[in-house]
Amino acid sequence: MPSRFLTLADVSETLNISAAQAYALVRCGDLPAIKVGGRGQWRIEAAELENYISRMYAQTREFVATHPFGIEPGVSADQAPSPDALHG
């Protein structure tokens, strides 16, 4: 049975980020977590990590939709360079 809780190291490995970045996500409240044990070690529910990932996908979709790649503000899509021109 998979573990319900993850360590910061587990989160950093899953997201391919540093332990410091995982800690920052917890401390700023972006990734809900609890402190457990006498040393107050952080634990993140696997479901909360999945919720965070889903939120980040939604935010990224919104960003991409409102910031088309290669299109400058005030330029219509038909005036934008083709993908081949961008990789040329």
C-alpha positions in Angstrom: 0.0 0.0 0.0 1.4 3.4 -0.9 2.3 5.7 1.9 -0.3 8.5 2.7 2.4 11.0 3.6 5.5 12.1 1.7 8.7 13.8 3.0 10.1 17.0 1.5 12.7 14.8 -0.1 10.0 12.8 -1.8 8.3 15.9 -3.0 11.5 17.4 -4.4 12.2 14.1 -6.2 8.7 13.9 -7.6 8.8 17.5 -8.9 12.5 17.4 -9.8 13.2 20.5 -7.7 15.6 21.1 -4.8 14.7 20.4 -1.2 14.9 24.1 -0.5 12.3 24.7 -3.2 10.0 22.1 -1.8 10.4 23.6 1.7 9.6 27.1 0.2 6.4 25.7 -1.4 5.3 24.4 2.0 6.3 27.5 4.0 4.6 29.9 1.7 1.4 27.8 1.8 1.3 26.8 -1.8 1.7 23.1 -0.8 -0.3 22.2 2.4 1.7 20.2 4.9 1.9 19.2 8.5 4.7 19.1 11.0 5.0 15.8 12.9 7.2 14.3 15.6 9.5 15.8 18.2 11.7 17.4 15.6 8.8 18.9 13.7 9.5 17.2 10.4 7.3 18.2 7.5 4.9 15.7 5.8 2.8 16.3 2.8 -0.2 14.1 1.9 0.2 12.5 -1.5 -3.3 13.8 -2.4 -2.2 17.4 -1.6 0.8 17.0 -3.9 -1.5 15.7 -6.6 -3.8 18.7 -6.0 -0.9 21.1 -6.2 0.2 19.5 -9.5 -3.3 19.9 -10.9 -3.4 23.5 -9.9 -0.1 24.2 -11.6 -1.3 22.5 -14.8 -4.4 24.8 -14.7 -2.3 27.9 -14.1 0.1 26.9 -16.9 -2.8 26.4 -19.3 -4.2 29.8 -18.4 -0.7 31.4 -18.8 -0.2 29.8 -22.2 -3.6 30.8 -23.4 -3.1 34.4 -22.4 0.6 34.6 -23.5 0.9 33.0 -26.9 4.5 32.0 -27.7 6.2 34.3 -30.3 3.3 36.8 -30.4 4.1 40.3 -29.3 1.4 42.4 -27.6 -0.6 44.2 -30.3 0.3 41.7 -33.0 -2.4 39.4 -34.4 -1.9 35.7 -34.7 -1.8 35.9 -38.5 1.1 38.3 -38.3 3.1 36.2 -35.9 6.2 34.3 -37.2 5.7 30.7 -38.1 7.2 28.0 -35.8 9.8 27.3 -38.5 10.9 30.9 -38.5 11.3 30.8 -34.7 13.6 27.7 -34.9 15.4 28.9 -38.0 
